[in-house]
Amino acid sequence: MSVRVRRVYDPAEPDDGVRVLVDRLWPRGLAKDAARVDQWPKALTPSTELRRWYHAGEGSYEEFAERYEAELAADEAAEALDSVRALVRKGDVTLLTASKTPEQSHATVLTRLLEG
């Protein structure tokens, strides 16, 4: 059982397992059937305010990760995180994001929390 991060624009692969979109907004220019998304837990995504703050370049990735983890402690987000943890216990999970740099995104924070 593993968790991996892929760009949602990449073609689905047989070993993706459950494909979970972890972005708040639907990826631009991507048809829903082409994305092959199994789940889209919006409660698991960074808030609009945090996302805008980070994309404006106002803070470091480390500070973003800390703020995001604090958001994940809220009831609805924690419940969504537990739901994805349950999926990971059952098999492979692929976190999908439209981020051009997934390694510097919330998806990496989620991966760490899900594997830890």
N, C-alpha and C positions, 0 to 999 in steps of 0.2 A: 504494500500500500504506500502510495507516494502522493505528494502534492507538487505540482509544477505550475509554472506561469508561462503563458503563451500570449502572443498578440491575437486578438479576436479576428483579425484580418487574415491570419494564416489558415490554411486549409485544416480541417479536422483530421486527426490521425486515429487509427484503430486503438491505440493504447492510451488515448486521452482519458478514458473512464468517464466520470460525470463532469460535464463542462459547465462551469459556473461563471457567469458574467459578474464581475465585481466593480463595474463602473456605474455611476448614478445615471448617466445619460446613455441612450442607445448610440452606438458608434455610427458616425456619419458615413453615408453611402453604402451601408451594408444591409442587404436584405435579411430579414429575420430567418428565413429558411436556410440561407447560405451560412449563417453563423453557427447553426446547430448548437444552440444554447439549451441546456437542460434546466438550469435554474438561474434566477436573477434576483437575488435577495438584496433589494435596494437599501435595507436597513444596515447592511454590512459595509456600505460605501461611505467614504468621507463626506462630511457635510459640505454643502455648497460653499459656505463661508471658508472652511478650511481649504477646500480645493482651490478657490480663487486666491486665497492668501498665498498658497504654495506656488501656484502658477505665475503669480505676480513677482516672484523672486524675492519676497520679503524675508524669507528665513531659510535655514539650512534643511537638508533632508532629515537630519537627526532630530531637529525640532519638530518638523512635520510628523515624523514617526511617533514621537512622544505625544503630540496633540491627538493624533489619530488613535493611538492606543487608549487614550483617555476617553475619546468618543465611543470606543468599542465597549467600554465598561457600562454604558447606559443600557437599561433593560432590553429594549427592542434589538439593539445591536448585539448585545451579549447572547440573546436568544438565537439570533441568526448565525452567530459564530459557532454556537453549540450545535446547531443544525448541520453546518458544514463539517464540524469535527466528527459528527456521527457518520457522515458520508465517507470521510477519510478512514474511519475505522473499518468500513465495509470494503473499500477498494480505492482505486486510483481516482484522483480529482485533479482537474486542470482548471486553474483560475485564469479567466480570460480578461484582458484589458486592452483598450485602444491606445494606451500610453506608448509613445515612441521609445521610451526608455523604461521598460518594466522593472529593471533592477533598481531604479530610483523612484519607485511608485508605491502606492499603498498595497499593491499585490504582493510585494516582497515582505512587507510588514505582516500581512495575513499569512503568508507561507510560514514565516518564523513562528507565529502564534499557533498555527495548526500543527506544525511538526514538533513543537516544544512541549 
